Amino acid sequence: MNENDLKTLAQKGITAEQVQQQLNRFKTGFPTLEIIDSATVGNGIMRLSAEQQQAAANRWQLFLNDGGEVCKFVPASGAASRMFKALFNFADGDTDSAPAGSDVAQVLDRIEEFAFYPELNDACQRICGKSVNELRAAGENRKIISAIISPEGLNYGQLPKGLLQFHKYAAGPRTPLEEQIAEGAATAAAAGGTLNLHFTVSPNHRKLFEEKLARVIPDAEKHYGIKINAELSEQKAQTDTIAANPDGTPFRTNEGSLLFRPGGHGALIANLNDIHAAVVFIKNIDNVVPDAHRDPTVQWKRILAGQLILVHDQIAAHLQALKAADAPAHALTDAADFLKSVLNVSDTKMQTLAGEELRQYLIGKLNRPLRVCGMVINEGEPGGGPYITVNSDGSASPQILESHQISPKYTQILAKSTHFNPVDLVCYIADTDGHHFNLPDYVDPATGFISAKSQQGRELLALELPGLWNGAIREWNTLFIVVPPTTFNPVKTVNDLLRPAHQ
């Protein structure tokens, strides 16, 4: 490395040793994980009875009423460009005729159903001197589509997804940012209390988010009768990873500099580690619905959070018994049974260890962050799947895996999978004494992956850090709970906004 390289590392807070470890990964790759089975209902996934649902909801309300610390953590740094891929292709084409049944044809046919239609109409008038309907009548469809995605129009091809107009209301359209506030008010704040929100954003979009929050929070506080604290953060420079040439050597730009890239959403574990609340909801920015369809989401958010607290109560009781100076023998067997029956942790050590060794082992297994993950029946939507896998210490426990982490030898296990993870998590990131865990200590560094990218017209390899809800929280204790499909309504393409859940 030359002097400029060392300066770059210093500015980012990255050591030369870390860079070398990353470069070694390009040569060795990442190991696939040992999978025991797909997690299914009764085998790693819980289906709560009506009584259990009510008990969980009650426990959550008690936690809020007692002043429990809660934060809603929303990754929101992604631009919306992928939402409009079909529109970009059409706008760059040479015809105004959209094939029947295509995504673009559906957008044009149902254009007035989008929440952004009034703003689009104004943009068309400004740019073209014609309304949307006048452009349609003239067959100038590309001008309409261009007005949606171009900087001269709505600029939806470059804006962050969190700031697009998603849903119609009598008082005006709402963005996902505003819907996250509405959902948080109903799930993460006691009456008259405080809602804590944390959005991770890109540096390019931070000012836009700040301006939007400044406009909407005062009205939201009056409407919901709560205080709203909203924080923004960006992926930290020290989580960037070095890019490599296809042969694994460091990639240099045409100017001769080393190229570092954001390490993917797994880098956000550093942002999550800065959260001060004990309980954190994690949810993608685009998985929101309007008020008329929100009741199931609110109900199940409260149930998942309440189940988290109930299990945390049990963990606290077991740890108290295990740490007692005169801990009875049954405290060890009770804790081992709890790990197996509730947390679905299996390990031969619980049969082979005894006495003080077993006590310390059980304390170590229980005293770690806890997550409850909603699982939706797999109906073809994309998402990581729930599995029972072998951990680095030889134990087995529930884990969320992406397809790239699964070896072809597990095809039969993959075929048995019944559910997927919609990124619907509630986490307890403080120990039973109220001290926060250092979350990077619980990352499995062997669960990243390598992807092919390009820069300045040249191919490169990019190193993605262990995913935020995969390897970055792999060493946590985990519960999988069935939630209804009505709680999962992501917007991956603009046409998803035409689904009934978003109307």
DAVENPE-V184440 format. One record per residue. N is the residue number from 0. SS is DSSP state (H for helix, E for strand, C for the rest). OMEGA is omega as a letter, one per 20 degrees, with the letter a starting at -180 (999 if undefined). D_FIRST is the distance of its C-alpha to the first C-alpha in Angstrom with 2 decimals. Layout:
n=(N;N)
ss=(SS;SS)
omega=(OMEGA;OMEGA)
d_first=(D_FIRST;D_FIRST)
This chain:
n=(0;1;2;3;4;5;6;7;8;9;10;11;12;13;14;15;16;17;18;19;20;21;22;23;24;25;26;27;28;29;30;31;32;33;34;35;36;37;38;39;40;41;42;43;44;45;46;47;48;49;50;51;52;53;54;55;56;57;58;59;60;61;62;63;64;65;66;67;68;69;70;71;72;73;74;75;76;77;78;79;80;81;82;83;84;85;86;87;88;89;90;91;92;93;94;95;96;97;98;99;100;101;102;103;104;105;106;107;108;109;110;111;112;113;114;115;116;117;118;119;120;121;122;123;124;125;126;127;128;129;130;131;132;133;134;135;136;137;138;139;140;141;142;143;144;145;146;147;148;149;150;151;152;153;154;155;156;157;158;159;160;161;162;163;164;165;166;167;168;169;170;171;172;173;174;175;176;177;178;179;180;181;182;183;184;185;186;187;188;189;190;191;192;193;194;195;196;197;198;199;200;201;202;203;204;205;206;207;208;209;210;211;212;213;214;215;216;217;218;219;220;221;222;223;224;225;226;227;228;229;230;231;232;233;234;235;236;237;238;239;240;241;242;243;244;245;246;247;248;249;250;251;252;253;254;255;256;257;258;259;260;261;262;263;264;265;266;267;268;269;270;271;272;273;274;275;276;277;278;279;280;281;282;283;284;285;286;287;288;289;290;291;292;293;294;295;296;297;298;299;300;301;302;303;304;305;306;307;308;309;310;311;312;313;314;315;316;317;318;319;320;321;322;323;324;325;326;327;328;329;330;331;332;333;334;335;336;337;338;339;340;341;342;343;344;345;346;347;348;349;350;351;352;353;354;355;356;357;358;359;360;361;362;363;364;365;366;367;368;369;370;371;372;373;374;375;376;377;378;379;380;381;382;383;384;385;386;387;388;389;390;391;392;393;394;395;396;397;398;399;400;401;402;403;404;405;406;407;408;409;410;411;412;413;414;415;416;417;418;419;420;421;422;423;424;425;426;427;428;429;430;431;432;433;434;435;436;437;438;439;440;441;442;443;444;445;446;447;448;449;450;451;452;453;454;455;456;457;458;459;460;461;462;463;464;465;466;467;468;469;470;471;472;473;474;475;476;477;478;479;480;481;482;483;484;485;486;487;488;489;490;491;492;493;494;495;496;497;498;499;500;501;502)
ss=(C;C;H;H;H;H;H;H;H;H;H;H;C;C;C;H;H;H;H;H;H;H;H;H;H;H;H;H;C;C;C;C;C;C;E;E;E;E;C;E;E;C;E;E;E;E;C;C;C;H;H;H;H;H;H;H;H;H;H;H;H;H;H;H;H;C;C;C;C;E;E;E;E;E;E;C;C;C;E;C;H;H;H;H;H;H;H;H;H;H;H;C;C;C;C;C;C;C;C;C;C;C;H;H;H;H;H;H;H;C;H;H;H;C;C;C;H;H;H;H;H;H;H;H;H;H;H;H;C;C;C;H;H;H;H;H;H;C;C;C;H;H;H;H;H;H;H;H;H;C;C;C;C;C;C;C;C;C;C;E;H;H;H;C;E;E;E;C;C;C;C;C;C;E;E;H;H;H;H;H;H;H;H;H;H;H;H;C;C;C;C;C;C;E;E;E;E;E;E;E;C;C;C;C;C;H;H;H;H;H;H;H;H;H;H;H;H;H;H;H;H;H;H;H;C;C;E;E;E;E;E;E;E;C;C;C;H;H;H;C;E;E;C;E;C;C;C;C;C;E;C;E;C;C;C;C;C;E;C;E;E;C;C;C;H;H;H;H;H;H;H;H;C;C;C;C;C;C;E;E;E;E;E;C;C;C;C;C;C;C;H;H;H;C;H;H;H;H;H;H;H;H;H;H;H;H;H;H;H;H;H;H;H;H;H;H;H;H;H;H;H;H;H;C;C;C;C;C;H;H;H;H;H;H;H;H;H;H;H;H;H;C;C;C;C;E;C;C;H;H;H;H;C;C;H;H;H;H;H;H;H;H;H;H;H;H;C;C;C;E;E;E;E;E;E;E;E;C;C;C;C;C;C;E;E;E;E;E;E;E;C;C;C;C;C;E;E;E;E;E;E;C;H;H;H;C;C;H;H;H;H;H;H;H;H;C;C;C;E;E;E;E;E;E;E;E;E;E;C;E;C;C;C;C;C;E;C;C;H;H;H;H;C;C;H;H;H;C;E;E;E;E;E;E;E;C;C;E;E;E;E;E;E;E;C;C;C;C;C;C;H;H;H;C;C;C;E;E;E;E;E;E;C;C;H;H;H;C;C;C;C;C;C;H;H;H;H;H;C;H;H;H;C)
omega=(r;a;r;r;a;r;r;r;a;r;a;a;a;a;r;r;r;r;a;r;r;r;r;a;r;a;a;a;r;r;r;a;r;a;r;a;r;r;r;r;a;r;r;r;r;r;a;r;r;r;r;r;a;r;r;r;r;a;r;r;r;r;r;a;r;r;r;a;a;r;r;a;a;r;a;a;a;r;a;a;a;r;a;a;a;a;r;a;a;a;a;a;a;r;r;a;r;a;r;r;a;r;a;r;r;r;a;a;a;a;a;r;a;r;a;a;r;r;r;r;r;a;r;r;a;a;a;a;r;r;r;a;r;r;r;a;r;a;a;a;a;r;r;a;r;r;r;a;a;r;r;a;a;a;a;r;a;a;r;a;a;a;r;r;a;a;r;r;r;a;a;a;r;r;r;r;a;r;r;r;a;r;r;r;a;a;a;r;r;r;a;a;a;r;r;a;r;r;r;a;r;r;a;a;a;a;r;r;r;a;r;r;r;a;a;a;a;r;a;r;r;a;a;r;a;r;a;r;a;r;r;r;r;r;a;a;a;r;r;r;a;r;a;r;r;r;r;r;a;r;r;r;r;r;r;a;r;r;r;a;r;a;a;a;r;r;a;r;r;r;r;a;r;a;a;a;r;a;a;r;r;a;r;a;a;a;a;r;r;a;a;a;a;a;r;r;r;a;a;r;a;r;r;a;r;r;r;a;r;r;r;r;a;r;r;r;r;r;r;r;a;a;a;a;a;a;r;a;a;r;r;a;r;a;r;r;r;r;a;a;a;a;r;r;r;a;r;r;a;r;a;r;r;r;a;r;r;a;a;r;a;r;r;r;a;a;r;a;a;r;r;a;r;r;a;r;a;r;r;r;r;r;r;a;r;a;r;a;r;a;a;a;r;r;r;a;r;r;r;a;r;a;a;r;a;r;r;a;a;a;a;r;r;a;a;a;a;a;r;a;r;a;r;a;r;a;r;a;r;r;a;r;r;r;a;r;r;a;r;r;a;r;r;a;a;a;r;r;a;r;r;r;r;r;r;r;a;r;r;r;r;a;r;r;r;a;a;a;r;a;a;r;a;a;r;r;a;r;r;a;r;r;a;r;r;r;a;a;a;r;a;r;a;a;r;r;r;r;a;a;a;a;999)
d_first=(0.00;3.78;6.83;8.05;5.75;6.82;10.16;10.54;10.26;12.66;14.95;15.33;15.81;13.41;11.80;8.75;11.77;13.32;10.61;10.85;14.59;14.72;13.08;15.60;18.29;17.86;18.74;21.45;22.87;25.11;28.42;31.64;33.88;37.14;39.92;43.41;45.24;45.36;46.39;49.83;52.64;53.90;50.83;48.07;49.30;52.08;54.79;56.34;60.10;61.80;62.54;58.94;57.76;60.22;59.33;55.64;56.41;58.66;56.06;53.53;56.06;56.80;53.11;52.94;56.25;55.08;52.18;49.43;45.94;44.79;42.03;41.58;37.90;37.39;34.17;34.83;31.60;32.32;33.66;36.95;35.94;36.50;39.99;40.93;39.44;42.94;43.82;40.82;41.81;45.40;44.66;42.56;45.39;48.42;51.26;52.81;54.30;52.60;53.58;56.13;54.69;51.10;48.94;49.38;53.13;53.32;51.52;53.94;57.01;56.31;54.57;56.96;56.10;52.59;52.25;50.39;53.32;54.88;51.62;51.06;54.58;53.95;50.75;52.66;55.40;52.94;50.98;53.74;56.93;58.04;58.08;56.48;59.93;60.69;57.47;58.32;61.84;60.53;58.17;55.10;53.04;49.64;50.21;50.84;47.74;45.60;47.04;45.70;42.06;41.51;40.34;43.75;45.49;44.62;40.91;40.94;38.30;35.67;37.09;36.17;38.65;39.79;41.33;43.32;47.09;47.89;51.44;54.73;56.81;59.90;58.04;55.20;52.22;49.67;45.95;44.20;43.03;46.71;47.70;45.16;46.83;50.23;49.27;47.71;50.87;52.92;50.77;48.62;50.92;54.29;57.13;56.63;53.27;49.66;47.34;43.64;41.33;37.56;35.99;32.29;31.63;29.01;28.11;29.87;33.05;33.25;35.69;37.93;38.19;38.93;41.66;43.18;43.33;44.91;47.60;48.44;48.17;51.27;53.49;52.06;52.77;56.35;56.82;55.59;56.77;53.49;50.70;47.39;44.01;41.18;37.50;34.54;30.92;27.77;25.09;22.70;19.18;17.91;19.56;17.56;15.84;12.95;14.50;14.23;15.83;19.11;17.69;15.36;12.02;9.97;12.27;11.50;14.44;16.49;15.05;11.49;10.38;9.35;12.87;14.29;17.98;20.80;21.33;25.03;28.08;26.99;24.70;28.02;28.71;26.93;29.43;32.28;31.43;32.20;35.71;38.38;41.21;42.22;43.03;40.86;41.90;39.16;40.14;38.70;39.57;41.63;43.87;46.65;50.29;52.89;55.40;58.03;55.94;54.08;56.55;55.25;51.67;52.82;55.02;52.34;49.64;52.08;52.97;49.40;48.70;51.97;51.28;47.95;49.86;52.57;50.13;48.28;51.71;52.22;48.86;49.74;53.12;51.73;49.13;51.86;54.05;51.32;50.33;53.97;54.98;57.85;56.20;58.81;58.06;58.49;55.56;53.25;55.03;55.31;51.56;50.81;53.31;51.75;48.26;49.75;52.33;50.70;46.91;47.19;45.06;46.08;44.97;46.83;45.84;48.52;51.07;49.68;48.74;51.50;52.28;49.50;46.74;48.02;48.42;44.84;43.62;45.76;44.65;41.00;41.80;43.83;41.75;39.00;38.63;41.28;41.31;44.25;43.48;46.06;46.50;48.26;50.21;48.23;49.96;47.19;44.92;41.15;39.66;38.26;40.89;42.18;41.97;42.52;39.40;38.32;35.92;33.30;35.98;38.50;40.66;41.54;41.80;41.90;38.64;37.86;36.04;34.86;35.71;32.18;32.45;35.68;35.95;38.61;40.51;41.57;43.40;46.70;45.38;43.76;47.16;48.85;46.77;49.13;47.08;43.79;41.85;42.36;39.85;42.75;41.65;42.97;40.98;41.86;38.74;40.51;42.08;45.82;45.63;44.00;40.52;37.68;35.53;31.75;31.23;27.59;29.10;31.09;28.45;28.21;24.52;25.72;27.54;24.93;24.80;22.84;24.17;23.93;23.23;22.53;20.76;21.78;24.00;21.41;21.57;19.02;19.19;19.36;19.45;22.58;23.13;26.47;29.18;30.88;34.23;32.94;30.29;29.46;33.02;33.68;34.58;37.19;40.90;42.12;45.41;46.10;49.17;50.89;51.10;53.11;51.59;53.01;50.19;47.53;47.59;44.12;43.70;41.27;43.03;45.28;48.26;47.84;49.23;52.50;52.92;55.85;53.70;52.21;55.51)
